[in-house]
Amino acid sequence: MLALYGYDIEASGIYDDATRIVVTAFQRHFRPERVDGIADVSTIETLHLLLRSLQALR
């Protein structure tokens, strides 16, 4: 989902350091109250909302 939103990461199915770095960047921008690099429910819900917004614009 992060790649779909425009982050430079490939889907590998592995939550590795690269994924953690991108999740941290996403959180800093969209959820700065808790930046920990963990794709928790809040992070995933925020990403879903953003992707839906993008689809609505197309």
N, C-alpha and C positions, 0 to 999 in steps of 0.2 A: 504493500500500500504506500509506503514511503516513496518508492520509485515512481509509482503512478502520480504522486503529488509533485514530483520533480526533484527529489533528492537523488544524489548520485550514489546509488547502491543497487546491487543485483540481488534478486531473490535467490537465496541458497538453501533456505530451510534450516539454517544454523544461526543461532543467536550468538554471534561472535563479537570480537572487539569492534569491527567495522560497523556492525549493526548498532552496538551500544553507543558509538560515537554519533551516528546519525540520529538515533533516538534522543540523545542528549541535546543535539542541535535543534531538533524539532521542539523539544520541551522548552528550551531557552526562549524560543520564539513564540510559541503558542500556549505554553503553560509554565510560565516562569516561577510560579509559587512553589513548585516542586520539581527540581531538575536532578534526576538520579540515574538516567540512562536505562530505566526499566520500563518496558512497554506495558504499563498497567492499564486498568479499565479506562481511566480518565484519558490517558494518552491515545488509546485506540478509539475511543468514542470521539475525541476531538478530530482525529484523522478521518474517521468515517464522515463526520459532518462536513469537513472541508472538501472531501472527494465528492460528496453529494452536491455541494454548492458548485463545484466545477462542472459537474455533469449538467446541472440545471442551466448553466450559461451557454452550453453548446447547442 
